[in-house]
Amino acid sequence: MKIKNAKIWTKEDGFVPGGVAFGERIESVGDVNGTDALDANGMYLIPGFVDIHVHGGLKHDFSDADAEGNAVIARRLVQHGVTSHLATTMTLPEDMLARAVRQVDFGTDDPQRSCCLGVHLEGPFFSYRKRGAQIAKYLHKPDVEMYRRLNEVCGGRVKLIAVAPELDGGMDFIEQASKETTVSLGHTCAEYDVAMEAFRRGANHATHLFNGMDPFLHRAPGVVGAAMDAGAYVELICDGLHIHPSVVRAVFRMFPDRVTMISDAIRSAGLPEGRYNIGGQDVTMKNGKTTLPDGTIAGSNITLHDALVNVVRFGVPLEVAIEAATLRPAQSVGLDDIVGSIEPGKRADFVLLDEELAIKAIYHYGKEVDPNE
């Protein structure tokens, strides 16, 4: 198949005019012509979104250990342009996490489902004080053997794991686990020096920056300052509720080429306002925000397309926003050889956007996604 007359986002040059020829994978990028080519009429052609931190949607959660529910989540994701994701779990006992990761369907080539490229273990190795919506009774000290058992259950597919480095055994965990997967600092009380030591030990990622950690202060820069100095990748929830637009703009300036936009979407995503349950905890979704009874924000209800539109509205250049929703997430967990940019040999995952950034078409494995599937 061919698409011509598009503005193609490239990681080297931003937008360039041209087209793409593809099957399941991209065959060529550049001058494409012919009556058999779809005319994009000057629309933006960007890579499929890569969401490395997403828990669920439409009443389902990857932690439910429900294969049918996981398929519902994957269908919703691809219908919003997310062609690749990491199935993200929450803080639960090991046996429940094992059941959850065992049910994940990796690498499916169904064009009507987002492709799960691995597991993101968000917990249970977190600080009590910064646990957020993570369940307190299931918190666990860092345990590399527990991580390895879970990784074995899912066939070595854990691509990202978050940990509070200040906990007993945290540094040793980071040093060992970082040789096998990407380690992130998250839900942590770590001060700057502790965080810098964690990055020196092998961590290179920060979980939903500013959320689940102490603030960035002029005498106590904490994880935020350490991540900047260490050159770490940083996740950012761009729903306009977790992070003020001014801070979003600042983060893109502080972390050039390192911002990874995430949805952190939970089971209430895509649903009307009302009461829901996350891991046995009652939550309420109102005005787009889902919270625990004490007001703690519990994840988000956006997609990465929503995040892209938001950050451009906040003042981030479109080319930079696209990079943060596609290439940088893939790079941060070592998957950019497969997805994240429009290059020959990579999977043929694209999103066509009009000038208002509305999605006009989605291609996954080289086939157009049916929005009604």
N, C-alpha and C positions, 0 to 999 in steps of 0.2 A: 504494500500500500504506500501511497505518497500523499504528503501535504505540502502545498506550495503557497507562496505569497504570505508568509507569516513573519512576525518579528520574533525571532528565536532567542531565548535567553541562553547565553553561554557563560561559562565560568571565567573565561579569559577576557571577553570583550563586552559583556553586558548584552544588550539587544543588537542583533544583526539581522538584516533581511535575508530571507531564503526559505528553504524547505527541508523536508526530511523524508527519506525512504526507509521503510521498515517492514519486518515481519514480526515475530515475537521479540526480536531484538533490532536495534537501530543498525541499519546498513550504511547509510551515508547522510551527511548533513551538508547543505550548501545550495547550489543551484538545482532546483527541481522544477521540471515543467511537464507538460503533457496534458491531454484531455482526461486522462485517467487519474489525475491528481486532484485531491480535494483542495479547493481554493479557500484559504483562510481569510482572505480579504483584509489582510493587514492586522489580524488579531495577534495577541501575544501567545506564543507557544512556549510553555514552561515545563520543567520536569514534574512528574507526579510528586505530591507532597509525601514527606517521610516523617511520621509521628512516632518518636521513640519513647513517648511517655503518655500512654492512653490506657485507661482502665476499663472503659465500657461505654454503654449508651443503650437507649431504648429498653430500659429495665434490666439489662444484662451487664455482667461484670466478669472479666477474665478470672477473677478469684473464685467464681462460682463453680468451677470445674464442670462446666456444662458445654459440651461440644456444639449443640444446636444454638445455644446462646452466643457462643464465640462466632459462629457463622453469621448471626444477625448483626453483631458488632462489625464484622469485616465487610458485610454488604453495605452497612450505613457509611463506613469510612470511605469506601471506594466511590460511593455516590456523591461524596463531597471532595473528590480529588485526591484523597489519601490512598495512594497505591501501595505503600509499604508501611509497616508499623512493627513495634515491639509490643507484645502482650504484657501489660504491666500489672503486677500483683501488688497486694498491700500487706501490712503486718498481720500475719496469721501464724498458727502453730505449724511446725514442719510437716506434719501429716496432711494438713489441709493445703499447704503450698505444693506438696508433691502431687496431690490429686489434681490441682489446678494446672500445673505445668505439663502434666501428663496428657491433659485433654487438648492442649494447644495443637492446632493443625498448621504445621510449618510448610512454607514453600509451595502452597497450592497454586496451580497455574490457572485457576478459574478467573476469567477476566471480570466476573461480577462480584469478586471478593478482593479486598485489600490483602496483599501477601504478607503473612507474618514471617518476619526474618529473624525472630528470636524472642527471648524473654527478658524483661526488665524486672528484677526483684527490687521493689521499693520497700525495703525493710526485710526482716524485722530488727535490724541492728541499729536502733535509733535511741536518741536521748528522750527521756520521759518529758522533760520540760519543753522540748521543741517537737513533740510528737504530732502536733496538729490534729488531723482527723484519723491518725493511726491509732489502733486500739491498744490502750495502755497495758492490759493484762497479757498481751501477746508479745510485748517487747522482749528482746533477747540480746545478750551480750554477743559481740562479734565472734563468729564461730566458722572458721574456714572449712572445717570438715562438713558442717551442715550445708554450707554453700555448695561444696563439691558433690554431696549426695543429691541435692536438688538439680545441679547441673547434669549429673549422670542420668537422672530420671528423664530429663528432656533431651537427651542425646547430645549434650555439650552445647546447648543452644542459648545459655545465659550470655547475653551480650552486654548487659549493664547491671550493676548492683550498687546500691547506695548504702552508706554507712556513716555513723557518727564517729569520727576518729578519736575523740577524747575518751571514749569508753574503754574499759579495761580490755586489753587485747586488740584494740582498734588498729594500732599502727602495724602490728604483726600481720593482722588480717589483710590490710591494704598491701603490704609488701608481698604477700603470697598470692592473693587473689588477682592483683594487677598483672601478674605474669600470664594469666589465663583469660581475663575479661577486662572490660572497662570498669573502673571503680570511680564512683561519684561521692562527693561529700554532701550529705543531706540530713535534714531533721536533726541538727547538731547545735551544740552550744560552744563549739570550738572557737577559741580566740585566734587572732592572726598567726601567732607563732606556731600554734598547734596545727592549724590548717596548712601553713607553709611546710611543716614537717610531713604532713600527710601527702602533699603534692610531691615532695622530694622522694617519698617512699613509693610512689607509683600512681596515686590518684591523678586524674586529669580532667575532671568533670565536676560541675556543681549542680545539684538538683534544685529545680525551680528557684532561681536566685532571688534573694531577699525573703522568700517564704520558707519557714522552717529553719531560720537561723537568726542570729542577732543582727541588728541593723549596721549599716556602714557609717561609722562615726569618725570624726576627725582625729580622735586619739585612740580609737578602737575600731580599726577597719575590718576586723573579723574575716569570715570566709570570703566575703565580697572582695576585699582588698587583696587577700592572698590569691584568690583565683585570677585577679587581674595581673598581679606580679608574676605568677607562675605560668601565665599563658594558657590557662585551662579553658575548656569549653564550658559554656554556661547555658542552662535551660532558662527560658523565660515564658511565663504564662501571659499572653497578650490579650486578655479579655476586657481590659479596662477596669477591672475590679480588684485583681490581685496586685497590680502595679500601676501607679499613676503614669499617664502619658509622658510627663516630663522625665520621669525616671527611665521609662522605656527608651526615650531618645538618648539619655545619658549612657545607658548600658550599651547601645549600639556604637557609641563613640569610645567608651572605655574598653570594649572587647571587639575590636575590628577582626573580622573573619573568625569569630569564635562564638557568636550568638546562635543558639539552637532553639528555635521556637517550638513549643510543645502545646498540646491541648490540655493535658491532665484531665481529660473528660471522664466523667463517671456515669453510673447507670441512669441518672436523671437527664443526661444529654439527649436532646431530640424529643423530650416529653414536655407536657404542659406543667404549669406550676402545681405544686402539691407536696405531699409528704412521701418520702422514700426511705429506704434502708440501705446502709452501707456497712457490711460486715457485722450486722447485729446492732448498729447504731442508727437511731432515727435522725433523719435530716429533712430539712424543708427547703424547697426551691421556690424563690420569689424574686421577681424582677431580674431573672437570669442568674441569680446567685444562690448556691446551695450551701446551707450552713448547718452545723450542729446546734442543739438547743442553747449552748452558751455563746453562740455567734461566731464560732470558729468556721472559717471557710473550708469547705470539703470539696476540693477539686473544682472543675469548671464544667461548663455546658457548651463549649465552643468546638469548632473544628479548626484545622490549620488554615482553611480558606478564610474563615472568620478572622483568625489572627492576622493573616496577610492584609486583609482589607483594613483592619483596625490600625496596624502599625503604619501603613501608608497614610491613613487619615491622621495619625499622630504626627506625621512629618518625616518618617523614615523613607529614603528613596526606594522606589519600587524594586530596582535591581538588587539592592541590599536585602530587602524583605524577602524576595524570592530565594535568595541564597540561604537565608536563615531558616526557611521552611523546607528546603530540599537538600542541597549539597552539604551544609554544615551538620545537620543531624546524621546523615549517612556517614560522613567523615568521623564524627565523634565516637561512633561505635564500630568503625572499621568495615563499613558496608558500601563505601563509595566506589568500589570496583564493580558493583552490580547496579546501583541506582544512584539518584541524586543529581544527575546532569544529563544533558542531551549530547551523547557521544557515540560513535560507532562501537558496537559490541555490547553496550549496556541495554538493559531491558527497555522495551518500547513503551514507556509510561509517560504520558503527556497530559497536560491540561491546557485547553484553549480558553483564553480570557478575552473579553471585549475591553473597550477603553474604560468602562466603569468597573472593571475587574470582576464582572459577573462570569460564572462558568458557562461556557457554551458547548463544550464537549470534553469528554474524558476518554483517554485511551489507556488500556492496561493489557500488558502482553500483546500489544499491537492491535487489539480489538476495541471497538467503541463500547463503552459501558452503557448499559440500558438503565436510565434513571428510574424506571418503573419495575425493574427486576425484583 
